[in-house]
Amino acid sequence: MSGSVYGKSFVISTWGESHGKAIGVVVDGCPAGLALTEEMIQEYLDRRKPGQTKFSTPRKELDRLEILSGVFEGRTTGTAISMVVYNENHRPYDYSIIAQFYRPGHADYTYDQKYGFRDYRGGGRSSGRETTGRVAAGAIAAAILKELGISIYSYTKSIGPISIDYEKCQKEFIKNSPLNMPDPEASQKAEAYIQEQMDNQNSVGGIIECVVSGMPAGIGQPVFDKLDAALAKAVMSIGAIKGVEIGDGFAAALNTGSQNNDSFFYDGEKVTKLSNHAGGILGGISDGSDIIIRAAVKPTASIARPQRTINKKNENIVVEVQGRHDPIIVPRAVVVVEAMVAITLVDYLFQGMTSRMDKIREFYRR
């Protein structure tokens, strides 16, 4: 298997290369009757497309999406949805020089070891451009979640050493920040920090935070298919993500049990928790509170500084990677994290429909 398929009940399969003719995705398992248009999906793609700020690659791609199947008269038909985005500004000759050596921080060496050769045009399948298909599929998943009263929003929590102050955050400012940060002051400081690193021919990383509200309790599988394990796998499958945490994450290791445990409380209408250190998931199953996920994004691997590496003859050389590259991946990756979370939640919600006999009887005896 090529590892390009994800999901069990809501299944996506991405295809295409960075500098090939096109890139796309097939979505299977979407129910019939969902309102869906190319414009709805384009809103999500516009959040990740390159060339929008000075902090992204100058490669200009409109990322215009075309739905090829599975939608008729603005509604899903229940059959496979195939979507394509044609690459319009691909310049594979820009990368011909890297065919004979391995770029530090990239998948060049590992792809060569696995396949015996590689698509060196911008990294081929290992390129961040592969996420175009994920985002298109995520837009469909988000539309399904909206029908169920579940919302997701993601943002940049930190860039390098600069982190947001939750008391100063303004959710509506996320769209106005070139870095997708909800804290205007932190965004301004982070912009200056990135510019400083760009001037030094360097790149930076950061942390993305994703919050899910309205998720019902009881969604998830025991043991190996826990909901938090699935979310971690989904987010970790995104290129450049090097760490994932749920709720307090690694900070939980610093607390005592009395500090870490979330107390339950019945408010007369529903069960709630007095805190949410668990991040909305207990025993691999959603508990009804907000699901909180964070993803650590490494600095962009392509930098113009001299770096030591080897060529295909195993000769030690020094290279300076040229081309059109993002000085920071984080802002464009925000919507990708959101998409993978949405896809996973829909997949698990659909699986959860068969978890209880009373729910099955309720559905089929109406």
SERO-4910 file (N, C-alpha, C, O; in steps of 0.05 Angstrom, whole numbers):
BEGIN
 pado doro    nc1    nc2    nc3   cac1   cac2   cac3    cc1    cc2    cc3    oc1    oc2    oc3
  Met    A     17    -24      0      0      0      0     18     25      0     39     25     12
  Ser    A      8     46    -13     24     70    -15     20     90      8     34    110      9
  Gly    A      2     83     26     -3    101     49    -17    126     42    -15    146     56
  Ser    A    -33    126     20    -47    150     12    -76    150     18    -91    168     10
  Val    A    -86    129     33   -114    126     40   -117    129     70   -101    117     85
  Tyr    A   -137    144     79   -142    148    108   -172    146    114   -188    156     99
  Gly    A   -178    132    136   -206    130    145   -217    102    140   -207     86    125
  Lys    A   -240     97    155   -254     71    152   -282     74    142   -290     60    123
  Ser    A   -297     93    153   -325     97    144   -327    122    126   -343    123    108
  Phe    A   -310    142    133   -308    166    116   -279    165    106   -260    171    121
  Val    A   -275    158     81   -249    151     71   -239    171     50   -254    179     32
  Ile    A   -214    180     53   -202    198     33   -178    185     21   -164    169     34
  Ser    A   -173    191     -4   -149    181    -18   -137    204    -34   -150    214    -53
  Thr    A   -114    214    -26   -102    237    -40    -83    227    -61    -72    205    -59
  Trp    A    -79    243    -82    -61    235   -104    -48    260   -116    -57    282   -112
  Gly    A    -27    255   -131    -14    277   -146     13    285   -133     18    279   -110
  Glu    A     29    300   -149     55    309   -140     57    339   -141     41    353   -155
  Ser    A     76    350   -127     80    379   -125     82    392   -152     69    413   -157
  His    A     97    381   -171    101    393   -197     90    376   -220    100    378   -242
  Gly    A     71    359   -213     57    343   -234     35    360   -247     33    384   -241
  Lys    A     19    348   -263     -2    363   -277    -24    372   -258    -35    394   -261
  Ala    A    -30    356   -238    -52    363   -220    -48    349   -193    -31    331   -190
  Ile    A    -65    356   -174    -65    344   -148    -94    342   -139   -110    359   -146
  Gly    A   -101    321   -124   -129    319   -117   -135    298    -96   -117    288    -83
  Val    A   -161    292    -93   -170    273    -73   -196    260    -81   -212    272    -95
  Val    A   -200    236    -72   -226    222    -75   -237    217    -46   -223    207    -29
  Val    A   -262    225    -42   -275    222    -16   -297    202    -19   -315    206    -35
  Asp    A   -296    181     -3   -317    160     -4   -330    158     24   -316    159     44
  Gly    A   -356    154     24   -370    151     50   -385    176     58   -397    177     79
  Cys    A   -385    197     41   -401    220     47   -431    214     41   -437    205     19
  Pro    A   -448    219     60   -477    213     56   -489    231     34   -479    253     29
  Ala    A   -511    221     22   -525    237      2   -540    259     15   -549    257     38
  Gly    A   -544    281      0   -561    303     10   -547    325     23   -560    345     32
  Leu    A   -520    324     26   -505    346     38   -502    369     18   -493    364     -5
  Ala    A   -509    393     26   -505    416      8   -475    420      4   -460    423     23
  Leu    A   -466    421    -21   -438    423    -27   -433    436    -54   -445    428    -74
  Thr    A   -416    456    -54   -409    469    -79   -378    473    -80   -364    470    -60
  Glu    A   -368    479   -104   -340    484   -107   -332    509    -91   -309    510    -81
  Glu    A   -349    528    -89   -344    553    -75   -339    547    -45   -322    560    -32
  Met    A   -355    529    -34   -352    522     -5   -325    511      0   -312    517     20
  Ile    A   -316    493    -17   -290    481    -13   -267    501    -19   -246    500     -6
  Gln    A   -272    518    -39   -252    538    -46   -244    556    -22   -222    565    -20
  Glu    A   -264    562     -5   -258    579     18   -236    566     36   -219    581     46
  Tyr    A   -237    540     38   -216    526     54   -189    526     39   -168    531     51
  Leu    A   -190    521     13   -165    521     -2   -152    548     -3   -127    550     -3
  Asp    A   -168    569     -3   -156    596     -3   -141    602     23   -123    619     23
  Arg    A   -147    588     44   -133    592     69   -105    580     69    -88    588     85
  Arg    A   -100    560     51    -74    548     51    -58    553     25    -34    546     24
  Lys    A    -69    567      6    -55    570    -19    -31    589    -16    -31    606      2
  Pro    A    -10    585    -32     15    600    -29     12    628    -40     -7    635    -53
  Gly    A     32    645    -34     35    671    -46     17    693    -35     14    713    -48
  Gln    A      6    689    -11    -13    709     -1     -1    730     17    -11    752     19
  Thr    A     22    723     29     36    743     46     66    740     41     75    722     27
  Lys    A     81    759     52    110    758     49    123    735     65    146    730     62
  Phe    A    106    722     82    116    700     98    110    673     85    114    652     98
  Ser    A    101    672     60     96    647     46    112    647     20    122    667     11
  Thr    A    114    623      8    129    620    -17    117    639    -38     93    642    -39
  Pro    A    134    650    -55    124    668    -77    111    652   -100    101    664   -118
  Arg    A    111    626    -98     98    610   -118     68    618   -119     54    616    -99
  Lys    A     58    626   -142     31    635   -145     13    612   -156     16    604   -180
  Glu    A     -4    602   -140    -23    582   -148    -51    590   -139    -55    596   -115
  Leu    A    -70    591   -157    -97    599   -150   -112    576   -136   -131    581   -122
  Asp    A   -102    551   -140   -114    528   -127   -144    526   -133   -160    522   -115
  Arg    A   -151    530   -158   -179    529   -166   -188    501   -167   -178    484   -182
  Leu    A   -208    494   -151   -218    467   -148   -240    461   -168   -257    478   -174
  Glu    A   -240    436   -177   -261    427   -195   -272    400   -184   -256    382   -179
  Ile    A   -298    398   -180   -310    373   -171   -317    357   -196   -332    366   -214
  Leu    A   -307    333   -197   -311    316   -220   -334    296   -218   -346    288   -238
  Ser    A   -340    288   -193   -362    269   -189   -373    270   -161   -361    283   -143
  Gly    A   -396    258   -157   -407    255   -130   -425    278   -121   -435    277    -99
  Val    A   -428    299   -138   -445    322   -131   -463    328   -155   -454    330   -178
  Phe    A   -489    332   -149   -508    338   -171   -527    359   -160   -540    355   -140
  Glu    A   -529    381   -175   -547    403   -168   -543    413   -140   -562    419   -125
  Gly    A   -517    415   -132   -510    426   -106   -513    408    -83   -511    417    -60
  Arg    A   -518    382    -88   -521    363    -66   -504    338    -72   -500    330    -95
  Thr    A   -494    327    -50   -478    302    -53   -497    279    -60   -520    279    -52
  Thr    A   -487    260    -76   -504    238    -86   -500    213    -70   -515    194    -74
  Gly    A   -481    212    -52   -476    188    -37   -454    171    -49   -445    151    -37
  Thr    A   -446    178    -73   -424    163    -87   -398    178    -83   -397    200    -71
  Ala    A   -376    166    -92   -350    177    -88   -348    206   -100   -356    211   -122
  Ile    A   -336    224    -84   -332    251    -93   -303    254   -101   -284    251    -85
  Ser    A   -299    260   -127   -271    264   -137   -267    293   -143   -283    306   -156
  Met    A   -244    304   -133   -238    332   -136   -209    336   -146   -192    320   -139
  Val    A   -205    356   -163   -179    361   -174   -172    390   -173   -189    408   -176
  Val    A   -146    396   -170   -135    423   -172   -111    420   -191    -92    406   -186
  Tyr    A   -112    435   -213    -91    434   -233    -68    452   -225    -73    475   -217
  Asn    A    -44    443   -226    -20    459   -220    -15    478   -243    -11    470   -266
  Glu    A    -15    504   -238    -13    524   -259     14    538   -259     21    550   -279
  Asn    A     28    537   -236     53    552   -234     77    534   -227     95    542   -212
  His    A     75    509   -237     97    490   -231    120    494   -249    117    498   -273
  Arg    A    144    494   -237    169    498   -252    189    476   -244    207    482   -229
  Pro    A    185    452   -254    202    429   -246    231    433   -251    248    422   -237
  Tyr    A    238    450   -272    266    454   -278    281    469   -255    305    468   -254
  Asp    A    266    483   -238    278    497   -215    292    477   -197    310    484   -181
  Tyr    A    283    452   -198    293    432   -179    312    412   -190    321    394   -176
  Ser    A    319    414   -216    336    394   -229    363    392   -215    376    371   -216
  Ile    A    373    414   -203    399    414   -191    400    396   -166    422    386   -159
  Ile    A    377    392   -153    378    376   -128    375    347   -133    374    331   -114
  Ala    A    373    339   -159    369    310   -165    393    293   -156    390    269   -151
  Gln    A    416    306   -153    441    290   -147    450    292   -118    471    281   -111
  Phe    A    435    307   -101    443    308    -73    418    308    -55    396    311    -65
  Tyr    A    423    305    -29    401    303    -10    399    328      7    418    335     21
  Arg    A    376    341      5    373    366     21    369    359     51    352    343     58
  Pro    A    384    373     68    380    368     97    352    375    106    340    395     97
  Gly    A    340    358    123    313    363    133    291    354    115    268    355    123
  His    A    297    345     91    277    336     72    276    305     71    292    292     83
  Ala    A    257    295     55    253    266     53    269    255     29    264    232     22
  Asp    A    287    271     17    301    261     -7    315    235     -2    312    216    -17
  Tyr    A    331    233     20    347    210     26    329    185     32    333    164     21
  Thr    A    309    189     49    292    167     56    275    156     33    271    132     31
  Tyr    A    265    174     15    251    165     -8    269    149    -27    260    128    -38
  Asp    A    293    157    -30    313    143    -46    318    115    -35    320     95    -49
  Gln    A    320    113     -8    324     88      5    300     69      2    304     45      1
  Lys    A    277     80      2    252     64      1    247     55    -28    241     31    -32
  Tyr    A    248     73    -47    239     67    -74    262     63    -94    257     52   -116
  Gly    A    286     71    -87    308     68   -106    312     92   -125    332     94   -138
  Phe    A    292    109   -125    294    135   -139    272    153   -128    255    143   -113
  Arg    A    271    178   -137    251    196   -126    243    217   -146    257    222   -165
  Asp    A    220    228   -141    211    252   -157    222    276   -143    212    284   -122
  Tyr    A    243    288   -154    257    310   -141    244    337   -146    254    357   -136
  Arg    A    223    337   -162    210    363   -169    195    374   -144    171    369   -141
  Gly    A    208    388   -128    196    400   -104    189    380    -83    175    386    -64
  Gly    A    199    355    -86    194    335    -66    172    315    -74    168    295    -60
  Gly    A    158    320    -96    138    301   -105    116    298    -85    103    317    -77
  Arg    A    111    273    -76     90    267    -56     97    277    -28     79    281    -12
  Ser    A    123    281    -23    130    290      4    128    321      7    132    332     28
  Ser    A    120    334    -15    116    363    -14     92    371      1     72    356      3
  Gly    A     93    394     13     70    405     27     46    409      9     23    413     19
  Arg    A     50    410    -17     28    414    -36      8    390    -35    -15    393    -44
  Glu    A     18    367    -26      0    344    -23    -24    350     -5    -45    338     -8
  Thr    A    -21    369     13    -42    376     32    -66    389     19    -87    392     32
  Thr    A    -64    397     -6    -86    409    -20   -110    390    -19   -133    398    -14
  Gly    A   -105    365    -25   -127    345    -25   -139    341      2   -163    337      5
  Arg    A   -122    341     23   -131    338     50   -151    361     57   -172    356     70
  Val    A   -143    385     50   -159    409     57   -186    407     42   -207    414     54
  Ala    A   -186    399     17   -211    397      2   -230    376     15   -254    381     18
  Ala    A   -218    354     23   -234    333     37   -243    344     65   -266    338     73
  Gly    A   -226    359     78   -233    370    104   -256    389    103   -271    392    122
  Ala    A   -258    404     80   -280    422     77   -307    407     77   -327    417     88
  Ile    A   -307    384     64   -331    367     64   -337    357     92   -360    358    101
  Ala    A   -317    348    106   -320    338    133   -331    361    151   -348    356    168
  Ala    A   -320    385    148   -329    407    164   -359    414    159   -373    421    178
  Ala    A   -367    411    134   -396    416    128   -414    395    141   -435    402    150
  Ile    A   -404    370    143   -420    350    157   -421    356    187   -442    354    199
  Leu    A   -398    364    198   -398    371    227   -416    394    233   -429    394    254
  Lys    A   -417    413    215   -434    437    219   -464    428    221   -479    439    237
  Glu    A   -471    409    204   -499    398    205   -505    385    232   -528    384    240
  Leu    A   -484    376    245   -488    363    271   -483    382    295   -484    373    318
  Gly    A   -479    407    289   -475    427    310   -447    426    323   -444    435    345
  Ile    A   -428    415    308   -400    414    317   -383    434    302   -384    435    278
  Ser    A   -368    450    317   -351    470    304   -322    466    310   -315    456    331
  Ile    A   -305    474    291   -276    472    294   -264    499    287   -271    511    267
  Tyr    A   -245    508    303   -229    531    295   -201    527    304   -195    516    325
  Ser    A   -182    535    286   -154    531    291   -139    557    288   -149    575    274
  Tyr    A   -116    559    300   -100    584    299    -71    578    306    -65    556    316
  Thr    A    -54    597    302    -26    595    309    -24    603    339    -30    625    346
  Lys    A    -15    584    355    -12    589    384     15    603    389     17    621    405
  Ser    A     36    594    375     62    606    379     79    604    354     76    586    338
  Ile    A     99    622    352    119    621    330    146    626    343    150    647    356
  Gly    A    164    607    340    189    609    354    184    612    384    169    597    396
  Pro    A    197    632    397    193    636    426    169    654    433    164    659    456
  Ile    A    154    663    412    132    682    417    105    668    418     98    655    398
  Ser    A     91    670    440     66    656    443     43    675    449     48    697    459
  Ile    A     19    667    442     -4    684    447    -11    686    477     -4    669    492
  Asp    A    -24    708    484    -34    712    511    -65    708    508    -78    724    495
  Tyr    A    -75    687    521   -104    681    517   -122    704    526   -144    707    515
  Glu    A   -113    720    544   -130    742    554   -131    765    533   -149    782    534
  Lys    A   -112    765    514   -112    785    493   -122    775    466   -121    790    447
  Cys    A   -131    751    466   -139    739    440   -166    749    430   -185    754    446
  Gln    A   -168    752    404   -193    761    391   -197    741    368   -183    742    348
  Lys    A   -217    724    371   -222    703    351   -225    715    323   -215    703    303
  Glu    A   -238    738    321   -242    750    295   -216    761    282   -215    766    258
  Phe    A   -195    764    298   -170    775    288   -154    754    273   -136    761    258
  Ile    A   -160    728    276   -145    707    263   -143    711    233   -122    708    222
  Lys    A   -166    719    221   -166    723    192   -150    748    183   -141    750    160
  Asn    A   -146    766    202   -132    791    195   -102    789    199    -87    805    189
  Ser    A    -94    769    215    -65    764    220    -53    748    197    -63    727    190
  Pro    A    -31    758    186    -17    742    165     -6    716    175      2    698    160
  Leu    A     -6    713    202      5    689    214    -17    672    227    -12    652    240
  Asn    A    -43    681    224    -66    667    236    -64    666    266    -72    646    278
  Met    A    -55    687    278    -53    689    307    -76    706    318    -82    727    306
  Pro    A    -90    697    339   -113    712    349   -105    735    368   -122    751    375
  Asp    A    -80    736    375    -70    758    393    -55    778    376    -33    773    366
  Pro    A    -66    802    372    -54    822    354    -25    830    362     -8    833    345
  Glu    A    -21    832    388      6    840    398     26    818    392     48    823    383
  Ala    A     19    793    397     37    771    392     42    768    362     64    761    354
  Ser    A     22    773    346     25    771    317     46    791    307     62    784    290
  Gln    A     44    815    317     63    836    309     92    829    317    110    833    302
  Lys    A     95    818    341    121    810    350    132    787    334    156    786    327
  Ala    A    114    768    328    122    745    312    130    752    284    149    741    272
  Glu    A    116    772    272    123    781    245    151    792    245    167    787    227
  Ala    A    158    808    265    185    820    267    206    798    271    228    799    259
  Tyr    A    199    778    286    218    755    291    223    740    266    246    733    260
  Ile    A    202    734    251    205    719    225    222    735    206    239    724    192
  Gln    A    216    761    204    232    778    185    261    778    192    279    777    175
  Glu    A    267    778    218    295    777    227    308    751    218    331    751    209
  Gln    A    294    729    220    305    703    212    307    702    181    326    690    171
  Met    A    288    714    167    290    714    138    314    730    129    328    722    110
  Asp    A    320    752    142    343    768    135    369    753    140    389    758    127
  Asn    A    368    733    158    391    716    163    390    690    148    404    671    154
  Gln    A    373    689    127    369    665    110    363    641    127    374    619    123
  Asn    A    344    645    146    337    623    164    306    620    164    292    636    152
  Ser    A    296    599    177    268    594    178    260    589    207    277    585    224
  Val    A    234    588    213    224    584    240    200    565    240    188    559    219
  Gly    A    195    554    264    172    536    268    152    548    287    154    572    294
  Gly    A    133    531    297    114    541    315     94    520    324     97    496    317
  Ile    A     73    528    338     53    509    348     25    518    338     18    542    340
  Ile    A     10    499    329    -18    504    320    -37    492    341    -32    470    350
  Glu    A    -57    507    348    -77    497    367   -104    494    353   -112    512    338
  Cys    A   -118    473    358   -144    467    346   -164    461    368   -159    444    385
  Val    A   -187    474    367   -208    471    387   -234    461    374   -244    473    355
  Val    A   -245    439    384   -270    428    374   -292    431    395   -288    422    418
  Ser    A   -314    444    388   -336    449    406   -361    434    396   -366    433    372
  Gly    A   -377    424    415   -402    411    408   -400    381    402   -419    368    395
  Met    A   -376    369    407   -373    341    402   -388    325    424   -383    330    448
  Pro    A   -405    307    416   -420    291    437   -402    272    451   -381    264    441
  Ala    A   -410    264    475   -395    244    490   -400    216    478   -421    211    467
  Gly    A   -381    198    482   -385    171    473   -374    163    446   -379    141    436
  Ile    A   -358    181    433   -347    175    407   -318    167    409   -302    182    421
  Gly    A   -312    144    399   -285    134    400   -285    103    402   -306     91    405
  Gln    A   -262     91    400   -260     62    401   -240     55    423   -222     70    429
  Pro    A   -243     31    435   -224     23    456   -197     13    445   -195      7    421
  Val    A   -178     12    462   -152      1    457   -137     14    434   -128     37    437
  Phe    A   -134      1    411   -116     12    391   -128     34    374   -113     49    361
  Asp    A   -155     36    374   -168     57    357   -180     79    373   -201     90    367
  Lys    A   -166     86    395   -176    109    411   -178    134    395   -163    138    376
  Leu    A   -197    151    402   -201    176    387   -177    194    388   -169    206    368
  Asp    A   -164    196    412   -140    213    413   -117    201    398   -101    216    386
  Ala    A   -115    174    397    -94    161    381    -99    167    351    -80    171    336
  Ala    A   -124    166    343   -131    171    314   -125    200    307   -114    205    285
  Leu    A   -132    218    325   -126    247    319    -96    252    318    -87    267    301
  Ala    A    -81    238    336    -52    242    336    -41    231    309    -23    244    297
  Lys    A    -50    208    300    -41    197    275    -47    215    252    -31    220    235
  Ala    A    -72    225    252    -81    243    230    -64    268    228    -55    276    206
  Val    A    -59    281    251    -44    306    251    -14    300    246     -1    316    231
  Met    A     -4    279    257     24    272    253     30    264    224     53    265    215
  Ser    A      9    256    209     13    249    181     18    273    163     26    270    140
  Ile    A     14    297    174     19    321    159     49    327    158     62    326    179
  Gly    A     61    332    135     89    338    134     97    361    152     82    380    154
  Ala    A    120    359    164    131    380    182    121    380    210    131    394    227
  Ile    A    100    364    216     90    361    243    108    341    258    111    319    250
  Lys    A    119    350    281    138    333    296    128    326    324    141    312    339
  Gly    A    104    336    331     94    330    357     64    337    359     56    357    347
  Val    A     49    321    374     20    326    378     14    322    408     24    303    420
  Glu    A     -3    339    419    -12    335    446    -42    341    448    -52    358    434
  Ile    A    -55    327    467    -84    330    472    -87    341    500    -75    332    519
  Gly    A   -104    362    502   -108    374    528    -82    386    540    -68    401    526
  Asp    A    -76    379    564    -51    389    576    -26    377    564     -4    387    567
  Gly    A    -30    354    552     -7    341    538     16    335    556     13    324    578
  Phe    A     40    344    548     65    339    563     64    353    590     78    345    609
  Ala    A     49    375    592     47    389    618     34    372    639     38    377    663
  Ala    A     18    352    631      5    335    651     25    319    667     19    312    690
  Ala    A     48    314    655     69    299    669     80    314    693     93    303    710
  Leu    A     75    340    694     86    357    715     66    360    738     73    369    760
  Asn    A     41    351    734     20    354    754     17    330    772     27    308    765
  Thr    A      3    334    794     -5    311    811    -33    302    801    -46    316    785
  Gly    A    -42    279    812    -68    269    804    -90    288    811   -109    292    796
  Ser    A    -88    301    835   -109    319    843   -111    344    826   -132    356    823
  Gln    A    -88    351    814    -87    374    796    -97    366    768   -110    382    754
  Asn    A    -91    342    760    -97    334    733   -125    324    728   -136    327    706
  Asn    A   -137    311    749   -164    300    745   -185    322    741   -184    342    754
  Asp    A   -203    317    722   -225    335    716   -250    325    732   -259    303    727
  Ser    A   -260    342    749   -283    334    765   -309    337    748   -312    356    733
  Phe    A   -327    317    751   -352    318    737   -373    333    753   -371    334    778
  Phe    A   -392    345    739   -412    361    752   -438    360    736   -438    363    712
  Tyr    A   -461    356    749   -487    356    736   -500    382    742   -506    389    765
  Asp    A   -506    398    721   -517    425    725   -548    426    725   -559    447    723
  Gly    A   -560    402    726   -589    401    726   -600    393    698   -623    384    696
  Glu    A   -584    397    678   -592    390    651   -573    370    637   -581    353    622
  Lys    A   -547    374    642   -527    357    629   -503    354    647   -498    369    666
  Val    A   -487    334    640   -462    328    654   -440    346    642   -437    347    618
  Thr    A   -425    360    659   -403    377    650   -379    370    667   -380    353    685
  Lys    A   -357    383    661   -332    380    677   -324    408    687   -328    428    674
  Leu    A   -312    408    711   -304    433    723   -277    443    711   -270    466    715
  Ser    A   -263    426    698   -238    433    684   -236    415    659   -252    397    655
  Asn    A   -215    419    643   -213    403    619   -183    396    613   -174    401    591
  His    A   -169    386    633   -141    379    629   -139    356    609   -118    354    595
  Ala    A   -159    339    607   -159    316    589   -162    324    560   -157    308    542
  Gly    A   -171    349    555   -174    357    528   -198    344    514   -197    341    489
  Gly    A   -218    337    529   -243    327    517   -244    298    510   -263    288    498
  Ile    A   -223    283    518   -222    254    512   -213    238    537   -192    245    548
  Leu    A   -228    218    545   -221    201    567   -223    172    558   -243    164    547
  Gly    A   -202    156    563   -203    128    555   -205    125    525   -214    104    515
  Gly    A   -197    145    510   -198    143    480   -226    150    469   -231    146    446
  Ile    A   -244    160    487   -272    165    479   -279    194    487   -271    203    509
  Ser    A   -293    208    470   -299    236    475   -317    238    500   -334    221    505
  Asp    A   -313    260    516   -328    263    541   -348    286    540   -361    292    559
  Gly    A   -351    298    516   -371    319    513   -360    347    516   -374    366    509
  Ser    A   -337    351    527   -325    377    530   -308    384    505   -304    366    488
  Asp    A   -298    408    504   -282    416    481   -258    397    477   -244    390    496
  Ile    A   -253    389    452   -229    374    446   -208    394    438   -212    411    421
  Ile    A   -185    392    451   -163    412    447   -138    396    437   -129    378    451
  Ile    A   -128    404    414   -105    391    402    -84    411    395    -91    433    385
  Arg    A    -59    405    399    -37    422    391    -18    406    374    -13    383    379
  Ala    A     -6    420    354     13    407    336     38    424    334     36    448    329
  Ala    A     61    412    338     87    426    336     97    423    307    100    401    296
  Val    A    102    446    294    111    447    267    140    455    266    148    475    277
  Lys    A    157    439    252    185    445    251    191    469    233    173    476    217
  Pro    A    214    481    235    221    503    216    223    492    187    229    468    183
  Thr    A    217    508    168    220    500    140    248    489    134    268    502    142
  Ala    A    249    466    122    275    453    117    292    468     96    316    469     98
  Ser    A    279    480     76    294    494     55    302    521     63    286    539     66
  Ile    A    329    525     67    340    551     74    364    556     56    377    537     47
  Ala    A    370    582     51    391    589     32    419    589     45    438    595     32
  Arg    A    420    583     71    446    582     84    462    557     74    451    537     67
  Pro    A    489    559     75    505    536     68    501    514     88    501    519    113
  Gln    A    496    489     79    492    466     96    508    442     86    511    439     62
  Arg    A    517    426    105    532    402     97    512    380     91    492    376    104
  Thr    A    519    364     70    503    341     62    520    322     46    544    325     45
  Ile    A    507    303     33    521    285     14    507    284    -12    483    290    -14
  Asn    A    521    276    -33    508    271    -59    503    242    -63    509    226    -45
  Lys    A    493    234    -86    486    206    -91    510    188    -93    508    164    -94
  Lys    A    534    200    -95    559    185    -96    571    182    -68    593    172    -64
  Asn    A    555    191    -48    564    191    -20    588    209    -15    605    203      3
  Glu    A    590    230    -31    612    250    -27    601    272     -9    579    281    -12
  Asn    A    617    281     10    610    303     28    611    329     13    632    335      1
  Ile    A    590    344     13    589    370     -1    575    391     16    564    384     37
  Val    A    576    416      7    562    438     20    542    449      0    550    454    -23
  Val    A    517    453      8    497    463    -11    483    488      1    483    492     25
  Glu    A    471    503    -17    453    526    -10    428    521    -26    428    525    -50
  Val    A    407    514    -13    382    507    -26    368    532    -37    363    551    -22
  Gln    A    363    532    -63    350    554    -76    322    547    -84    314    523    -81
  Gly    A    306    566    -93    279    561   -101    259    578    -86    266    597    -72
  Arg    A    233    571    -89    211    586    -77    201    571    -52    186    552    -55
  His    A    208    581    -29    202    566     -5    189    585     17    195    609     18
  Asp    A    172    573     34    161    587     56    182    591     78    196    571     85
  Pro    A    186    615     89    204    618    111    192    606    137    206    601    157
  Ile    A    165    602    137    151    589    159    127    574    148    113    585    131
  Ile    A    123    550    157    101    534    147     75    538    163     53    534    153
  Val    A     78    546    188     56    546    207     30    559    198      9    546    199
  Pro    A     30    584    188      5    597    181    -11    581    160    -36    579    162
  Arg    A      2    570    140    -12    555    119    -20    528    128    -38    515    117
  Ala    A     -7    517    149    -13    491    159    -37    491    179    -48    470    185
  Val    A    -45    514    188    -68    516    206    -93    502    195   -105    486    209
  Val    A   -100    509    171   -124    497    159   -120    467    153   -139    452    152
  Val    A    -95    459    149    -90    430    144    -95    414    169   -107    393    168
  Val    A    -86    424    192    -91    411    218   -121    410    222   -132    389    230
  Glu    A   -135    432    217   -164    433    221   -178    412    203   -197    399    211
  Ala    A   -168    410    178   -180    391    159   -177    362    169   -196    346    168
  Met    A   -153    355    178   -148    327    187   -164    321    212   -172    298    215
  Val    A   -167    340    229   -183    336    253   -213    331    245   -226    313    255
  Ala    A   -223    348    227   -251    345    217   -255    318    204   -275    305    210
  Ile    A   -237    309    187   -239    284    174   -240    261    194   -257    242    191
  Thr    A   -223    262    214   -222    241    234   -248    240    251   -258    218    257
  Leu    A   -258    263    258   -282    264    275   -306    253    259   -322    239    271
  Val    A   -308    260    234   -331    250    218   -328    220    215   -348    205    218
  Asp    A   -304    210    210   -300    181    208   -309    167    233   -322    146    232
  Tyr    A   -301    178    256   -308    165    282   -337    169    289   -349    151    302
  Leu    A   -350    191    282   -378    194    286   -394    174    270   -414    163    280
  Phe    A   -386    169    245   -400    149    229   -396    121    240   -414    105    240
  Gln    A   -372    115    250   -367     89    262   -384     85    287   -393     64    293
  Gly    A   -387    107    302   -402    107    327   -432    101    323   -445     94    343
  Met    A   -442    104    299   -471     99    294   -478     70    299   -502     64    303
  Thr    A   -459     52    298   -465     23    301   -455     12    328   -453    -12    332
  Ser    A   -449     30    347   -438     21    373   -459     10    392   -452     -6    409
  Arg    A   -484     19    389   -505     11    408   -530      0    394   -539     12    374
  Met    A   -540    -23    404   -563    -35    391   -588    -17    393   -604    -16    374
  Asp    A   -591     -3    415   -615     14    418   -615     36    398   -636     44    388
  Lys    A   -591     46    391   -590     67    370   -596     56    343   -607     70    326
  Ile    A   -587     32    338   -593     19    312   -623     15    309   -635     20    288
  Arg    A   -636      4    330   -665      0    330   -680     26    326   -699     28    311
  Glu    A   -670     47    340   -683     73    338   -682     84    309   -701     96    300
  Phe    A   -660     79    296   -657     88    268   -675     73    249   -688     85    232
  Tyr    A   -675     46    251   -689     30    231   -719     25    236   -733     15    219
  Arg    A   -728     33    260   -756     29    266   -772     54    267   -795     55    277
  Arg    A   -761     75    256   -775    101    256   -799     99    237   -814    119    233
***
